[in-house]
Amino acid sequence: NFKPHGISLVEKDGKLILYSISHPMTEEVKHTIEVFEIANGKLNHIKTHNDPSLTSPNDLFALADGRIFVSNDHGTGGKFRNLFDDALRLKRSRVAFFDGEKWNGIGQEVTLGNGIFHRVENGTEYIYRSVFMSQAIYKYQLINASGNYDLKFISEIGINSGPDNIETDEKGNLYVAGHPSTW
């Protein structure tokens, strides 16, 4: 019942670890994060993450230390509620964060969060998040107060398009997939 969506590839201890969002959409489980080790050209399943904070996962960014950042594009409630939220531009999508032990929702809610990207700049951790309805990338500082993580809004980068996935090149430039029209 594997239905993949966003992926993140990490090198850990010389091994390649692939994280993938899956949407099995069963009665019991709506969304999961599946973790695989890539070895000898094959995917070996390691574990499954499942948590209520994975309300509508669109993209994820995993780190070698086991932390996972997931951008939910909507809150709870299903397709009808999602259409309602989109039409009224309600801010109900949060970042689901796994600190290596537990899941939490962190940061401000936005309207239709898409891509997510983590990087360290001058020793400080930042999260970049695509916010489709704002046609912008939001930059947040990752705050860790005694093991309680949260996101502090830093700035907004307008792109005049509905942003989606975020990647970087070898020089550190951010590249963003943009949808000029939802039609």
N, C-alpha and C positions, 0 to 999 in steps of 0.2 A: 504494500500500500504506500510505496514511496512516490511522492509527487513533489519533485524538487523545484525550488524557486531560486532565491539568492544563495551565493556561495562565498566562502572565504578560505584561502589556502594559507597555512602556517607551517614554517619549518621549526621543529622542536626536537632537540637532541639528535640532529641529523636525520630525522624522519619527517616526511611530508604528511600533514594532518589536514584533511578537508572537512570543513563544516558546511552543512547545507540545510537551508530551511526546507521543510516538507509540509505539505497541506493534505494529510490523509482524510480530513473532514469526516471522521466517523462520529458516532454518537458520543463516544468516550473521549476522543482526542481530536481536536480541530487542527492544531499546529504543533510541530516539533522542530527541534534542531537535531539533525543526525550527524554523527561524528565518525569519520572514516580515516584509517591509515592507508596511505598509498604505498604498496610494496610489490615489487616484481610485476608492475603493470596492472595490478588488481586493487580494488577497493575492499578493505577489510573493515567491517562495521565494528566500532569500538563502544559507542554508547548513544543513548537517546536522551535529549533534554526535553522536558515538557513542564510548562508552568502557566498559571493563569495570566501572568504578565505578557505572554505571547498572544496578544489579542488578534493581531492581523499582521504577522511579520512579512516585511517586504524585502529588506536587505539586512546583512549582518557583517560585522567586522570582528574577527577573533584574533587574540594575541597568544603568543607562545606561553605566557604564564597562566593560561586557562581562562582569562577574562573574555567575555563575549558581549558585544554591544549589538542590539537588534533594533532596527527602526520599524515600528509598527506604523502602517499607513492609516489605520482606523482604530477606534476603541472597540468595546464589546457590542454585541447586538445583531450581527448578521448583515446580509445584503441590503434589506430595506432600511435599516438604521444607518448603514454606510451612505446610501443615497441621500437620506435626510440630512446627515451631517455635512455631506459635500454641498448640497443645495444651499444650506444655511451657513456654510463655512464654519461649522462648529469645531472647536479645538479639542479633540479627544484622543489624539494619537501621541503616545509617549515612547520613550526609549526603554526597552527592557534590557536590564543589565545583569549579567551573571558574574559575580566576583570570584568564582572558583568554588564557592560553597552554596550560595543561595542567590535566588533571583529577586530583583526589585524593579519597580518602575522609577526612572529618574528623569530629571529635567522637566521643563515646561511642556505642556501639551500643545500641539500644533494641529493645523488642518492639513491632512494628507502628507505625512512624513514619508519620504522615499529612501534614497540612498543614505549611507552612513560611512564615515571614514575617520580613523584615529591616526594621530601622529604626534610625535614629540617635537616641540619647537623650543630651543634654548632651555632644555630641561623641564619644560612644562607640558603636561598632556592636554591635548585638545581633541574635541570631537567636532567634525563637520557633518551637518545633516541637511539633506535636501528637503525643502518645504515647498511642495508643489503649488499650493494655492497662493503662496506669497511670492512665487517666482524668484526664490532666493535660496542661498545656502546660508544656514545659521552656523556660526562658530561659537562653541562653548568651551570653557575651561573645565576639565575634569577635576572635581574637588574630592579629596579623601580626608574626612574628619574622623579620625579614630575608627576607620573601617566602615564608616557611613559615607557612601559615594553619592555625589549629585553633580549636576551640570550647572555652571554659571554662564549665563548668556554674555558673550563678548561683542559680537558684531553680526551684521547682516550683509551678505554680498548679493546684490541684485543681478540677475542674469537675463531678464526679459524673456523667459521661457520657463516651462514647467520642469524643474530639475529632477533627475532620477539618480542613477549610479554615479559614484565619485571614485576616481582613481588618480594616481600621481605618476609622474615620469621620474627619470633618474635625477633630474635637477630639482625636484620637489614641487613642480608646477601641478596644480590640481586640474583635472579634466573632468567635466560633468556632462553626462548625457542629458539633453534637453528635449522636451516635447513642446514645440511652439503651439500645437493645437491638440486638444483631447479627441477631436473627431478623426 
